[in-house]
């Protein structure tokens, strides 16, 4: 296995998918190569985490008891 150069689907920059990362993906059972560079993956994860915060309270906060 050799390092692969991939193109990020968000920013169109090239990034290297190293042998070590490929081995990790294979070990975890991932069948697809990453489509985003590490920076865009980090930004996407942060965006997802921010969208999940603040929800969950259906009755406006405080106790109803």
C-alpha positions in Angstrom: 0.0 0.0 0.0 1.3 3.4 -0.9 0.2 6.9 0.1 -2.6 8.3 -2.1 -3.2 11.8 -3.1 -7.0 12.6 -3.0 -9.0 15.8 -3.8 -11.3 17.2 -1.1 -14.9 17.4 -2.2 -15.5 20.7 -0.2 -12.4 22.8 -0.9 -10.9 21.0 -3.9 -7.5 20.9 -2.3 -5.3 17.8 -2.6 -4.5 15.9 0.6 -2.5 12.7 1.3 -4.3 9.6 2.4 -1.3 7.9 4.1 -0.5 4.2 4.3 -1.2 4.4 8.1 -4.6 6.0 7.5 -5.4 3.4 4.9 -4.6 0.6 7.3 -6.7 2.3 10.0 -9.7 2.6 7.6 -9.3 -1.1 6.6 -9.0 -2.2 10.3 -12.3 -0.3 11.1 -14.0 -1.9 8.1 -14.5 1.4 6.2 -14.9 0.6 2.5 -14.7 4.2 1.1 -11.8 6.6 1.1 -12.2 9.9 2.8 -13.8 12.6 0.6 -12.7 15.6 2.7 -9.3 16.8 3.8 -8.5 16.8 7.5 -9.4 20.5 7.8 -12.7 20.2 6.1 -13.5 17.0 8.1 -12.7 18.9 11.3 -14.9 21.8 10.2 -17.8 19.5 9.3 -17.6 17.7 12.6 -17.6 21.0 14.5 -20.6 22.2 12.5 -22.4 19.0 13.3 -21.6 19.3 17.0 -22.8 22.9 17.0 -26.1 22.0 15.3 -26.8 19.3 17.9 -26.3 21.6 20.9 -29.1 23.7 22.3 -31.9 21.3 21.3 -33.6 18.8 23.4 -35.7 20.9 25.8 -39.3 20.7 24.6 -40.8 22.9 27.4 -38.6 26.0 27.4 -36.2 25.2 30.3 -36.8 25.0 34.0 -38.7 22.3 35.8 -42.4 21.9 35.3 -42.9 20.3 38.7 
